[in-house]
Amino acid sequence: MKTLFNNYLNTFKGLSKEVWWLSLITLINRAGTMVIPFLSLYLNKSLNFSFNDIGWVMSAFGLGSVFGSWLGGKLTDIIGYYKVMVSSLLITGVLFITLQFLSTFETFCIGIFLVMLVADSFRPAMFVALSAYSRPENKTRSVTLIRLAINLGFSAGPAIGGFIITMLGYGGLFWIDGITCIAATMVLIKVLNPKKTKTLDDVTVNHPKSAYTDKAFLIFLVAMVIFGIVFLQYFSTMPLYYKHVHMLSELNIGILMGMNGFIIFVFEMPLIKWLENTNFTKTGLMLFGGILTGLSFIILNITSWSGVLVIGMLLMTFGEMIAFPFSNAFAMDRAKKGNQGEYMALYSIAFSMAHIFGHNAGMRMVDSIGFNNTWYIITLLAGLCVFLLFILSTYLNSKKKLKIAKL
């Protein structure tokens, strides 16, 4: 047992202290955005918004995320990742506090759009910072550590948020959300001043390549949008499937969903460490992750046995653990060829686009054609994602062979 524990700890070795600080800041930030899981409930219960109005508010949320990611990438290339991260965290804190004072449909749509516009400008800057503070051989594990922080934050956030609502009401939730963002800003300023920290992989490109002209990266982005739409069904339509088809209680649904975060926390870092030492390519691993995620849906139509839900969750979790870290590492590698902020912004936008269309499309399909037919369509989408990743792998291999032949 001691040897196993030591081997687990060894998977975290070699990461720079700056990456650990970035992970802590991400944990504080993600735990602090605890208002988000309760947003629809707050709008319906406290502001008496209709479900249709709530749907439009969530669309404004997604649009803010898209434009925020784009803006963050642009600003990162102009003024640098540090200033963007500090500004984003600080202003987001102020906006979260202000959001509680907006009570009409129009003002809240504008408010949530502005919150996400500023909040998600942080993500491209953070990815560029992560690339700068990671040694090339440690980038995938650095991304994995950030994912662990995000998962811990998302796990702790709702639990803390529920307690705060009970004790202080929704107003207290907005105040604490804002204060935690401001606290994360203070930590960032204290520990990650670029004049005092060591950059391990500072990439300077004299003639940067636009991400929009990078054919391989564009194929990759389309595949990621599709993968995001497939993956997000586990956080919108799937809980309804658990409830209405398999009659699970809220407690059992919570345990099943919590299993995802627990497995990621325990196994993702050792798994990534092991995969990094194999001969598999990043595109090959993303492709395999897509296959596992697609299988997690199709097996639901094979049997009515509720135990299949656990198998499906395991397949999705391992698919996620493989696809996300290596897709992020792939994006950071491509970003070395051009404007890093632009590349990482487009990577973030891919998942913001999935948020805009994925939840809505899944709900509409379930409503019109039922769960079983929806899972068939989602599996086909996963197959399309895998096909695009296969094309990407083939394209990159042909480019590599052509380069070797010229030498």
C-alpha positions, -999 to +999 in steps of 0.1 A: +000+000+000+028+024+009+046+016-025+013+023-043+008+056-025+044+066-033+040+057-069+008+079-070+027+108-054+055+104-080+031+112-108+029+148-095+067+152-094+085+175-118+057+201-121+069+237-114+057+256-084+041+281-107+018+254-121+009+244-085+000+280-078-021+283-110-039+251-098-046+267-064-059+299-081-081+278-104-094+258-074-103+291-055-119+305-087-139+274-096-151+268-061-161+305-060-183+303-091-208+284-070-237+306-081-237+290-116-252+256-106-280+274-087-286+300-114-317+285-130-332+279-096-325+315-085-340+329-116-372+308-113-376+310-075-364+344-066-370+365-097-400+345-110-386+341-145-404+316-168-386+286-182-385+303-216-368+334-200-343+312-182-335+295-215-327+329-230-306+339-200-286+307-204-281+316-241-267+350-230-245+330-206-231+309-235-226+339-258-207+357-231-185+327-228-178+326-265-170+363-268-150+363-236-128+334-248-122+353-281-115+386-263-092+369-238-071+354-266-068+387-284-058+406-252-033+379-242-015+383-275-015+421-271-008+428-234+002+394-221-014+366-200-006+381-166-025+414-170-054+395-186-057+370-157-054+397-130-080+420-147-104+392-154-104+378-119-108+412-102-135+426-125-154+392-124-155+395-086-171+430-088-196+419-115-207+388-094-215+411-065-234+435-088-254+407-104-276+402-073-290+438-078-304+430-113-340+419-112-355+424-147-351+399-176-333+424-199-308+436-173-301+401-161-294+389-196-270+419-201-254+413-166-248+375-171-234+382-206-209+407-191-200+384-163-191+356-187-174+379-211-150+390-184-148+356-165-140+335-196-113+359-209-093+343-181-092+308-197-070+315-228-046+336-207-044+308-181-036+282-208-008+304-222+006+309-187+004+272-181+023+266-212+050+291-202+054+277-167+056+240-178+085+222-192+076+208-226+076+172-213+053+181-184+026+200-203+000+172-204+004+165-167+003+202-159-031+204-177-042+173-158-034+190-125-055+221-135-083+197-144-080+181-109-084+216-094-114+224-116-131+191-106-124+197-069-138+232-073-169+221-091-174+193-065-170+216-034-187+246-049-223+233-051-221+218-016-207+250-001-233+270-022-262+250-009-250+257+027-246+294+020-281+297+005-296+280+036-277+303+060-275+336+041-298+333+011-289+339-025-276+374-018-248+358+004-240+335-025-233+364-049-212+382-023-190+352-015-187+344-052-174+379-058-151+379-028-135+345-037-127+359-072-111+389-056-092+367-032-079+346-062-067+379-077-047+387-045-031+352-046-022+356-082-005+390-077+014+377-047+028+345-062+029+348-100+045+382-107+062+375-140+092+396-130+099+373-100+089+339-115+108+317-138+094+310-173+103+275-184+090+275-220+088+311-233+079+308-270+087+337-293+075+335-329+089+362-353+063+355-380+033+341-361+009+319-380-028+326-377-048+298-362-075+304-389-050+292-416-039+261-396-058+234-414-050+207-388-061+229-360-094+238-377-102+200-381-093+195-345-116+224-334-146+209-352-139+176-336-138+192-302-171+211-307-187+177-315-170+160-286-182+188-263-218+184-275-216+146-268-199+150-234-223+177-221-253+153-224-241+138-191-248+171-174-282+180-190-302+151-205-285+122-187-297+131-152-333+132-166-327+097-181-316+085-147-347+099-130-375+092-155-364+060-171-344+042-144-363+058-115-332+068-096-335+090-066-317+123-064-294+108-038-285+079-062-281+103-091-258+124-070-237+094-061-235+083-097-224+117-109-200+121-080-183+088-090-171+107-121-152+133-101-139+108-076-124+085-103-109+116-121-093+128-088-078+093-080-068+079-114-064+107-139-028+118-130-014+082-129-032+073-161-018+104-179+017+097-166+015+062-179+001+072-213+028+098-217+054+071-215+038+050-243+042+055-280+007+066-286+002+100-303-020+127-289-044+124-318-046+086-313-054+090-276-080+117-283-096+093-309-097+065-283-113+088-257-140+097-283-146+060-289-151+053-251-174+083-247-195+071-277-198+036-263-210+050-230-242+061-248-249+032-271-247+006-243-276+023-226-299+010-254-287-026-251-304-035-217-329-020-192-307-032-163-298-002-142-262-015-136-255-004-172-256+032-159-225+025-139-207+010-169-217+039-190-204+064-164-171+045-162-167+045-200-175+082-202-152+091-173-122+073-188-130+087-222-130+122-207-098+115-187-080+106-219-095+131-244-094+163-225-058+165-212-043+154-246-066+177-266-054+206-244-018+196-248-023+193-286-037+228-287-008+242-267+017+225-290+000+239-321-001+274-304+038+275-305+035+281-343+016+314-340-004+337-318-007+316-286-037+336-273-056+332-305-050+294-305-060+289-269-090+312-273-103+291-302-098+260-281-119+275-253-145+288-278-150+252-291-164+241-258-183+274-253-200+266-286-208+231-274-225+247-243-247+269-265-259+241-287-254+209-268-278+213-239-306+228-260-302+202-288-302+173-263-333+185-245-352+190-278-343+156-291-353+139-258-386+158-259-394+150-296-379+115-302-373+100-267-342+090-249-333+058-269-333+076-303-314+105-287-286+081-276-284+067-311-279+102-325-254+111-299-234+079-306-234+089-343-221+123-334-193+106-313-185+085-344-183+117-365-158+131-339-137+100-341-138+101-379-125+137-379-098+128-354-088+099-377-086+124-407-065+147-385-041+119-376-038+108-412-032+144-423-005+150-397+012+117-406+013+126-443+027+161-435+054+144-413+064+120-440+065+148-466+088+167-443+111+137-438+112+131-475+123+167-482+152+162-457 
